[in-house]
Amino acid sequence: MDHSKLDIEDFDALVTGHYTHFAIWYDQAFSEIIKIFFAMEDPIKKDLFTKYFLANMSFGAEKKSQLVREISSLINSPSAHQKMLELLRGLDLFRSMRNVVAHGILDQDNSTSVPLKISIYLDKGTKESKSVDVTPSTFDKELESAGQLLDELKAFA
């Protein structure tokens, strides 16, 4: 992806947007795995289940992830179970980064950063303060990993 024409605000929006979209796509993949597990073949039952459970705000991505983790423990194939656990660990790492990007504070001191880099802080000014730097190179790698993770997750559905 060519980032050469982006300023810091546009790059921040691009990063945040991609993390948000992948989070949505992961949530949809979890929903598919859950529907398959509960054998939602009947379209009417499937629609009701989706409407009242999977699309309900109180049954969000975190709960779906936990349910998929539980479902994976019931997989008879040890290798498939291990693969799902690896995917879920990757998704946990993704979720951590997505939370930093979504809830962190953009460091305004590097607003003219060349080469392009955004620094995002969590709990700035506290002992627990954490900082994450995102460059076009690190972002492209994260994006590639997120895409592979999504493809592998969809393969389970």
CORJO-V74350 format. One record per backbone hydrogen bond with DSSP energy under -0.5 kcal/mol. NH is the residue of the N-H (numbers start at 1). CO is the residue of the C=O. If there is no record, write none. Layout:
# CORJO-V74350
<<NH:CO> <NH:CO>>
This chain:
# CORJO-V74350
<<3:1> <6:3> <11:7> <12:8> <13:9> <14:10> <15:11> <16:12> <17:13> <18:14> <19:15> <20:16> <21:17> <22:18> <23:19> <24:20> <25:21> <26:22> <27:23> <28:24> <29:25> <30:26> <31:27> <32:28> <33:29> <34:30> <35:31> <36:32> <37:33> <38:34> <39:36> <40:35> <41:39> <46:42> <47:43> <48:44> <49:45> <50:46> <51:47> <52:48> <53:49> <54:49> <55:50> <56:53> <59:56> <64:60> <65:61> <66:62> <67:63> <68:64> <69:65> <70:66> <71:67> <72:68> <73:69> <74:71> <75:72> <78:76> <81:77> <82:78> <83:79> <84:80> <85:81> <86:82> <87:83> <88:84> <89:85> <90:86> <91:87> <92:88> <93:89> <94:90> <95:91> <96:92> <97:93> <98:94> <99:95> <100:96> <101:97> <102:98> <103:99> <104:100> <105:121> <106:104> <107:119> <108:106> <110:107> <111:108> <113:110> <118:134> <120:132> <121:105> <122:130> <126:123> <129:126> <130:122> <132:120> <134:118> <136:116> <139:135> <140:136> <141:137> <142:138> <143:139> <144:140> <145:141> <146:142> <147:143> <148:144> <149:145> <150:146> <151:147> <152:148> <153:149> <154:150> <155:151> <156:152> <156:153> <157:153> <157:154>>
